[in-house]
Amino acid sequence: GLVPIKFEPDLLKCRKDDKADFTEQDSVSFVLQAKCPQGQKKLSVYSKDLRWLPLTEQQEEALKASPPRPVDDEILLAQLAPGQEIECVCSCEKSIGKEHAKWSPVCTAFYKLHPVIRLEKEILNEDAEELKRCCPMGVFDVEDVPQGKRAVVVNERNCSTCRECLESFNGQEKGVMLGKAKNHFIFSIESVGQIPAPLLFERALSKFQEKCQSARESVRTNRKRQET
């Protein structure tokens, strides 16, 4: 499997030639040494066994405050039988997810429309309690009123539109209105671990801005050519 590395990618340059040697400018390296002694059933080798190997004294000095390391220490790399051993140097380079998924710092990214839930009729007492119970996402709650208890919407954003409130509760007849705001999007981003998700979103917006600017310049250039 893949082993994500906790490291600031902006500190490296992309290699222009795939056949060129790795250097301190475009890579970081790790050494892995493990041996299963005779008499032992097996030896599990994990990502925590990877040790950062500075390529130069300059790189060691520059990165010693926050040295490169695996995001998670418990990723299984191999299992060795008695007498087997591994000794290798692993090089990590910078690139983009467009080239290969292994370079993408995002594991999941998706969006949904913001749910809109309204109670167009008062739902009271036993019906209010039943509506609260039937929703698996905790969208509804019950508040005390002079008439007894009344259902209210408290976590509209949590709604997954599973429709339990309409089908199990028969909410359509009892005044539950379920819809979506067509102009309000909720984006969810999950990071693999190298870069925090909020920072990933900021960098994605910055890159999107650059692409928009590039497209605008391209349109302007084509218009000038057509006019001449």
Number of C-alpha atoms within 10 A of each C-alpha: 7 10 16 20 20 17 19 12 16 8 12 17 15 15 17 8 7 8 7 8 9 16 16 16 14 19 20 23 19 19 15 18 13 18 17 19 15 11 9 11 10 16 17 14 21 17 20 16 19 21 18 19 18 21 16 11 9 10 15 15 11 13 13 10 8 10 18 19 19 21 18 14 13 12 17 15 16 13 13 19 17 14 12 14 14 12 10 11 13 14 15 13 17 15 17 12 11 9 9 9 12 16 15 16 20 20 12 10 10 9 10 14 16 20 19 15 21 13 16 11 12 15 21 20 17 13 17 19 18 17 26 21 16 18 21 14 16 16 21 22 18 20 13 11 11 6 8 11 19 19 24 19 14 13 13 16 14 13 19 16 16 11 15 15 23 20 11 12 19 14 19 14 10 15 15 19 16 17 12 14 12 11 7 11 13 11 12 12 16 15 18 18 17 19 17 14 17 12 11 17 16 11 12 12 12 12 12 12 12 12 12 12 12 12 12 11 12 11 12 11 11 10 11 9 9 7 6 5
